Amino acid sequence: MNAFTDDLNFWLALLLVALAVLVALLPTLIAIIRGAEEISLILLFNVIGCVTFLGWPVALMLAIRAPRRRDLLSSLPPPPPPPGR
């Protein structure tokens, strides 16, 4: 077996990196699960914000407060009837 995979520190470091990536992408995951309207904008803020640590809370607020697609569709007026009827 490989010496790295036998070491407990390797698995702990791998787990910490996976948790850090999960926390870093949390706003995007929330936006996807909620079905937010502007997922691409939230992803952009998330990627840039994780580097600067300033945009991450903005991305989180956008993910939580962004309107859902189904809410926007339900607020639209019904389509007009087809012509000739």
Phi, psi and omega in degrees: 000165180281144182294329180292318185286343178274347184270132180293326179297327177298313182290324176293318178295320178296320178294318178295320178294318179296319178294322178295319178294320179297315179292322181295324182265010182303315178300319179293319179296320178297317180296321179293315181295319180286340184074043183294155183290316186253063181295322181294322177293319179294319177297319179297312176299322182294314182293314180289322182291330179292331179285320185264348183067000180262326183276346182297314176296328177295316178296323178294317179294321176298319181295324182280322187264348183295140179293148179279154180298317183292330177292322179291321180291325181287340180273353179285148177288157180293154180291152180290157179292155180294150182292149178092008180241000000 
